[in-house]
Amino acid sequence: MNFRVLRIELRRSVAPWTGIAVLVTGLLFLLLILGPGDSAADWTAQWTPMALTVRGLLYYLWPVAVGLGALQGLRDPRSRVTELMATVPRPAWQRVAVPAVASAVTLASAFLVIVATGGAWVVLGDTVYMPPGWLPIVLVAALALVAGALFGMGVARALPSVLTPPLTAVAALVMTVLLQQHADEALPTGNAPNLLAQLAPGVALPREELLTLASSVHLGQTLWLAGMLATGFALLAATSARARLLAPAPVLAGAVLALLILPAEPRDTYVIDEAAAELVCDGPVCVTEMHRDRLPALAPHGKETLRVLREVLGEDAPDVVREETALHGSTGTRKLMGEAVLVDFDDPVVVRAEGEQLTRALVSQGLAPHCTERSSRMNSIGLDEIAQSVAAGWALGDFRLIDWAGHFDGPEHRKAGQAAWGRLTALPPAEQRAWITDTRAAALSCDLRDARGVLTGEAFR
């Protein structure tokens, strides 16, 4: 390829503006609309959520690339040099390769700048775990942008009308909207069947930091996008009606192969990153490989928690403290177990606890673990926090309202907690222990119908 011609193309064509439009739009969405958050699955927290977040931006960036690609594809017809270019002795594919490469370079560069911006936030957040699985997510996204732009260029060359660019952009936007998935549950869902939804270039924004895309998803989407790219280039280089009729063959073949490879169910599309979820332990205290850096701070408080629980529960006490790896839905109940104290690093009470606060929070999880999902709990009236505060106060010898996150730190909840603590401490020791046993049993079984009186201290033996 003549690099001098390529430099001229990059200076004087629409290609640089396409890259600038994608870059500016992507950064605006990433930094201003989404913005940094404090969730463990936020794009600033880990590499895989960051990659999935920038990939999710393609629901909006991809139509921009397709529409501006179509605008560039109209250059020859708009300049009325199509017949003149047909007389050039060079093969058509060599002539159109230069503008195609120019578009690919600018789009890929713009997207990599967006990824680098996200990566810089992750690094500044002191994240030490970098899974290799984040890289295919962003590479397929870059391929999607390049394929979309070339497809738009090819369609505009085959249908040289001033209406082609806006219509192709609108069609691309409609496609992404119809196939869009939402992370409202533990696994992303959408209106379209999961198999078809995977043909969209974007993915759902992450809610779970351990979730990643399966390898079959990368392979199927790569085949589909490669077929789209090949069809766009074929339409761009076509000089006869026969060539234009044969040009859609690659994208159709890519779609068929992709649908044969892509998983049909969301649970096979979004999978747990087994390497990231592998447990690393310091004695009886375990966290995932992703959060290995949190183990030194957690281990001493976890061991102290187990000692306290053995004193108050005896042989029924949990014997391990470990990070929870189960997926969380927006509503519903958690899967609890009596033999383990589960730690959720997306629970603001645990994340914001320091020193003795962390021990108290862990003891409360061992005696009165909350059985509802995080979002359901944030909308409740604080029954879990009252029960946990009273139970931990009984085990540790003093009462404090456990609410380091400040969700329920109001007069009503402080008054209810103090009242429950007063009723409990007024009972004989045997009945106090019975209350703790009932509280723990109600929480573990998640029998919310009978648990309200026990959790608030209104029903004692």
N, C-alpha and C positions, 0 to 999 in steps of 0.2 A: 504494500500500500504506500502511496505517495504521502508522506507525513506533512509535506508543505501544503498539499491540497487539504489535508485533514485540519491543519491549523487555520487555514482560511475558512473552512466550513465551521469551525468552532467560533470564529470571530464574527461571521456574517450571517449565520443561519439562525433559525428559531431554537436550535438545540440548546444553547446555553440558557435561554430564557425558560425552557422546559425544566432544566435542572434547578434554576433559581426558584421557580414557582413551587416545585416539589419541596425544596429545602426550606423555604420560608413557611409554607403551609405546615410541613411536618414539625418544625420547631415551635410554631405557634400552638399547635395541638399539644405537643409534648410538654412544653414548659408553662404555658399559660392556661390551657383548658384542662388538661389532666393534672399537671403540676406535681411536685413532690408530695408524698404522703407519709404516714407513720405506720401503715400496715406492713406486715412481714411479706406480703405478696406485692407490695408496691414496686414500681419499676426502678426506684432508686435503691432497693434493698438487695437484690440478687441479680445475677447475669441472666438467668432464664426468664424471670418475669420482665426484665428490661427488653429482651429479645422479642418476647411475645407482645409486649406493649407496642414497640415500634412496628412490628408486623401487623398489629391491629389497626395502625394508622392507614394501612393500604386500602381500607374500606373507603377512604376519602382521597388518598393520594393517587390511587390507580386510575380513577376516571380523569383526573387532571393530566396524567401522563398519556392516556389514550387520546384525549381531545387535542392536546398540543401536538402529539405525534401526527394526528390527522391534519392539523394545520400545516405542519412541515411537509407532509406528503402532497399538499396542493401547490407546492412551489413551482414546479414545471408547468402544470396546466394554467396556473394563474399568470405566469410570465409568458405563456403561449410559445414555449420552446419545446414542446413534447415531440413534434415532428422533426425539429432540427436535431434534437438529441438522438432520435432514432437513426439518423444518418451517420452518426459517429461510429467508426469501425470497432471501437472497443466493445466487448460484450456488455450487455445491459447490467448483469449482476455486478460487474466490476465498478461500473459507474455509480450504482446506487449503494454500493458497500460503504462509500465514504460518509454520506449523510446518516446511514444506519449506525455506523461505528460512532459517529459524533454524538448521536442521541444516546447510545448505550453508555458511552464514557461519561457524559454529563449526568445522566440519571443515576448511574451506579455511584458516581462520586458524591452526588447530593445525598443519596440515601446513606452512604457510609459516613458522611459527616453527621447525620442524625444519629446513627448508631454510636459513633464516637462520642457525641454529646451525652447520650444515655450512659455509655460506659464510663465516662468521666464522673458522673454523679454516683455510680455504683462504687467506683474506686474511692471517691472521697468519703463514702459511707463506711470505710474500713472493712469492706467485704473481703474475706480471704479465700472463699471457695469459688472456683471458676470451673463449672462443668463443661465438658466439650460439646454437649448437646445444644448449647445456645447458638453456635456458629451456623449449623445447617438452617436454622430458623431464619436468620437474616440473609443468608445467601439465596435461599429460595425467594425471599421477598425482593431482593435486588433483581433476580431473574424475572419476577412478575412485572416489575416496572419496565424493564427493557422490552420484554415480550409485548406488553400492552402498547408501548409507544410504537414499536415496529408494526404491530397489527393495525394501529390507527393509521400509520403512514401508508400501509398497503391498501387499506380500504379506501382511503382518500385518493390514491393513485388509480384504483379501479373505478371509483365513483367520484369523478372530479366535479364536485358541486360545492358552492359556498356554504351549503347547509350540512355538508358531511361532518366537519369538525364538531359543531354543537350537538348534532344528532348522535354521533359516536360517543361523545362524552356523557350525554344523558343516558344512552343505552348502557354504558358501563356502570354508571351510578345506579340505575335501576337494578342491574344484575347484582351489584354488591349489596344493595338494600334488601332485595328478596332473599339472598343467600346468607345474610348476616346472622351471626350467632351471638347470644348474650350469655354472660356468666352469672345468671340469676340463681343457679343451683350449684351443687358440688361440681357437676360437669356441665359445660356450656350446652345450651339448647337454642333452637331457632324455629322459625316457621317452616322452613324447607327441610326435607329429609336430610339427615346427617351426611349421606353419601354425596348428594348434590351440593350441600353447603361447603364441602371441602374443595370444590372447584373455584370458590371465591379466593382471591389473593390474600385477603385479610383473615385474621383469626380473632376469637373472642379475647377481650382483655382479661388478664389472669386474676383469679381470686385465691388460688392456692399456689404457694411458692414451690411445692414439690411436683406440680404438674408440668409435663412437657409434651411435645408431639411425638407420636410413634414414628419409627423409621419408615414404615410403609406409607405414612402420610407424606414424608419428604420425597420418597421415590415417585409416588403417584402424581403429586403436584408438579414435580420436575418434568415428568413426561408430558403432562398436559400443557405446561407453559412452554416447553421446548417445541411442541407441535404448533402452538400459537405463534411463537417467534418464527418458525420456519414458514408458516402460512403468510405471515406479514411480509417476510422478505421475498417470498415467491410472488406475491401480488405486486410488490414494489418493483421487481425485476421483470415482470411479465410483459411481453411485447406482442402477444397474440391472444385471441379469444380462447383458444385451446389451453394455453398456459394459465389463463385466469380461471378456467373451469377446473383445472387440476390442482390449483393452488390450495383450496380448502382441505385437500386430502390429509396433510400432516396434522392439522388441528383436530380433525375428526378422528384420526387414528390415535392421537394423543389422548383424546377424551375417552375413547373406548378402553385403551390400556389403563388409564387412570382409574376408571370406574371398576375395572377388574381388580385393581391393587388396593385402592383406598378402603379402609375399614368402614363397615356399615353402621356401627354403633359408636356413640360418643365415648363410651368407656374404653374402646379400642383405639380411638383417635387421640384422646388426652389421657396419658398414662402417667403413673408415678415414676419419677426418675429413681430407679433402684439404687444407683450409685450414691445419689444425694441423700436418699432415705436410709442408707445403711447406718446402723447404730454404732457409736463409739462410746466407750464407758470408762468411768473412773469409779471402780468398785460397783456399787449398786445404782449409781447415777449415770444415766445414758442420754445422749442427744444424737441427732442425726449428723451425718458427715457435713451437711450444709452448715450446721451450727456448731461445729467443733470448737470454734473460738469462744463460745459461751460456756463451755464445760468447766473451765477453771473457776469461774465465778459461781456457777450453779452447784458444783459438787459439794463443797462444805455445808451449804445450807440444805441440800438434799439429804446428806448423811445425818445431819442434826434432826431433820424432819422425821426420818425413819426411826431414830432413837426415841423421839417424843411419842410417836405413834405406837411404838412397841410398849412403852410404859402405860399408855392409856387404853390400848386395845388388846394387848396380850398377843395370843396366837393368831388373832384375826387381823393383825396389822399388815399393811402392805410391806413387801420386801424389796421393792425397787421404785426408783423415781426415774421416769423416762419421758422423752418428748413424744407427744401425740403425733402420729403420722396419718391418721384417718382423714378422709376428705370431709369438708364441712359444707353442708347446704345452708341456704339462707334461713330456713326454718327447719323444725324437727328436733330430734333428740340425738345425743351423742351415745356412742357405745362405751360404757364404763366397765371397769373391772376392779374388783376388790383387792386384788393382789398387787396393784400398781398405782402410784400417784402419777397422773398424766399431766404433763406440762405443755401448755400451748403458748408459743412465743408470739402469737398474734393476740393474746389476751392482754389488754392494757394493764390489768391489775398485776400480772406477772412481770411484764416488760418494765414497768415503772417502779417496781419494788426494789429497794436497796437494803442491804444488811439484814437487820432483824425483820424488816418488812417482808423480805423474800421468804424467810423461814416461816413467818406467820401465814403468808399466802399459800405456801406449800402444805403446811399443816391443815389449813382450811380445806384444801383440795382433797386431802386424805380423809378427812372426817365428814365433809359435806360437799362432795363434788357437784358442780352444776351439770345437770343432764341435758339442758337445752343448748341449742347452737348459739354462737356468739350474738348474731343479729337479733335473734328472738329474745335473748337475755337483756340486750340493751334497751328493748322496748317493754320490759317487764317492770314491776314495781320494786324490785330489789330484794325479793325473798331470798334468793341465793346468797346475796351479800350479808343479809342479817343472820341467816343460819350459819354461814361460814365464820362470821365474826364471833358469834356466840360460842361456836364449837371450838375455834382456835383459842379464844380467851379461856375457856374451861381447861384446855390442855396445857396452856402456857402460864396460866395463873393470873392473867389480867385481861380486861376487855378493851379492845379498840375496834372501831368500825373499819373493816377492810374495804377501802375504796380509794386506792392510790390514784385511780384514773379520774376520780371526781364525778362519775356518772350519777351516783346516788348520795352524794355528800350534802344532804339537805336536812333541815330541822325535822322533817317527818321521819326520815330514815334513822337519824340519830336517836330520836325519841323511841321509835319502835325497837331499835337495837338495845337501848338501855333498859326498856321494859322487859324484853325477853331475857336479857342477862340477869335482871333482878329476880324474875320468876324462877330462873334456873338455879341461881345461887341460894335461893330460899329453901330449896328442897334438900332432903338428906342426901349424902354422897351416893348411896345405892340408886336412888331415883335419878340423880344427875347422870350417872353412868347409863341408866336405862334410856334417858332422853337422848344422849349422844348415840346410843346404839340404834334407836328408832330413827333419828335424823339421818344417820349414814345409810340405813337400810332403805329408807324412803328415797334418798337421793340416788343410790345405786340402781334401784328398780325403776326410778323415774315415775313413781306412782303419784302423779301430781294431784289426783283427786283427794287423796288422803293425807298428802304431805303438807298442805298449807298450814294447818294448825300446829304441826310438829315443827315446821321450819321457822315459824314466828314465835314459838314458845308459848302459844296459847293453849296447847293440848299437851299435858304431861301425865305420866302415870301417877 
